[in-house]
Amino acid sequence: MKSIIQDTKKSIIDGSIYNLHEHHIFKGKNRNNSEQYGLKVWLTYEQHEGTYGVHGKYGHELDLKLMRLGQIFFELTHSREEFISIFGRNYLD
């Protein structure tokens, strides 16, 4: 997995090394942009697909936290304006 956020295969949330899933931080129409810019992280199955996981019924807060993290890492090498023009909005303000 190409990621600008992680260089080891472990959960970004708790460091677990078991039952990991690759998560594209920005989904839908921005999934390809996540792939292109390395905005991906490792999550356990529960963190990814579980009830409180990013794709789960109660996962909005975790999802938003990861989108903010993705924007922070993107902006280490790009401008905020470029982020907004690519991903459609600002997650930090």
N, C-alpha and C positions, 0 to 999 in steps of 0.2 A: 504494500500500500504506500503510495506517495502522499506524505502529509507534511505540511509546514509546522504542524503543532506537536506531533509525536514522532519520536525516532525509535521507540521500542513498542513491541506488541504487548500492550497491557491496557486495562481499562483506564481511561482518562479520569474516571470518577473515584475508583477505589484501588487501582493498581492490580486488580485481579488478572490472572493469566489464563483463566479457564472459560470456556464457552463464549469466545469473543466474536463479535460481529463488527464489520466495518460500517461506520455510519457517515454518510454524506451530510454535513452540517446544514447545508441549504438544500432543500428538497424541491420537488415539483419542477417548475421551469428552470430553477437554478441548480438542479442536480449536476448537470454537465459543467457548470461553472465551479461547483465544489470540486469536481474531479480535476478540472483544468488547473485550478489554483492550489490544490493540495489541502483543501479545507475538509479534511476527514479525520475522524478519531475512532479509537477502539472503544466499544462498550460491551458489557456482558449482555446475554440474552435479556435478562430482566430490565436492564437499563435501556435497552433498545426497544424491545417488543412488549415488555411487561406492563401492568396497569399504570405504574408510575414512570415507565420508560418514555423516551422521546416520542414514540409512536403510540403510546398508550392513552387511555381515557384521561388520566390525571398527570400527563407528562409535560404540560405546557411550560411550567417553570424551568424544568431541566432543559427543554428544547431551547427556550429563550436564553438561558445561561450559556449554552454551547454556541448559539448564534452570536452572542456578544463576544465570546472568546474567539470565534472565527474572525470576526471583524477586527478585533485587536491585533491578531496575528497578521491579517492581511495588510493592515495599516502600518506594519513595521517596514514594509517595502513599497507601499502604494499610498496614494492620498485618499482621504475620506470621500472626496468628490468622485474618484474613480470607483471606489467601493459602491457608492450609491448608484452610479451610472450602470454598474454591472449587476448588482443584486437588488436594486429597486428601492432600497430604503436604508435608513440609519438605525442600527439597533442599540446605539450607545447613549443617545440623548432621551 
